[in-house]
């Protein structure tokens, strides 16, 4: 089946959609600067875009979405900006808990939540627990996340299991190592989207991105629309994935 008339954007083959889309939500600051608004307004608009695009991904029947909300490096931003992003997360998670039955997303966090404010950490835990039954569409929110940090953490956990006699390093496989990552049980992303003209991975899903297709666009994240998502999916569908073969 090709794209529905109601869907804006280019032709997309709805029978061959990516199973897992990951997004680096970039460009909020520039969006705000262009409008002479504070950076926090850009993040608020970015959070709104996430609500819209996540809904569209869910309607398409794509089962996994992973978004980069806050990196291990983002603590270097001003305290006001960090607090603004945390405030948006707080509001978002309150909505997740309130509207769970209507929205039907499973919410899972990737990252070290220990430095977060206790109330926000509790909200993350509650949202993750309460949304467990909604397995049709899962949103992984990367929060205080870094790809290298994730791999180091997995290596530490694995080494501890080796010392405890529960694992044998001579027999370690990729599939076994996967079990120590935040993303255990989640298929690798097929498509990684980065808006705002930057063409970097920025420590996002380093292990999982091994065979992902990348899509870059100059559109800033707060301006990213359903039609841009369909463009990204159409571009993905025109690529030949080779997984190292010919
Ligand atoms: C990058 O844009 C964006 C971030 C560091 C924060 C992303 C956060 C949100 C979209 C809102 C909160 C998240 C949720 C899950 C509700 P940038 O600030 O680096 O933009 P710039 O490169 O234009 O300055």
Boltz pocket constraint, residues with backbone or C-beta under 6 A from the ligand:
constraints:
  - pocket:
      binder: B
      contacts: [[A, 25], [A, 26], [A, 27], [A, 28], [A, 29], [A, 30], [A, 31], [A, 42], [A, 43], [A, 44], [A, 46], [A, 47], [A, 50], [A, 68], [A, 69], [A, 70], [A, 71], [A, 74], [A, 85], [A, 88], [A, 89], [A, 92], [A, 141], [A, 196]]
      max_distance: 6.0
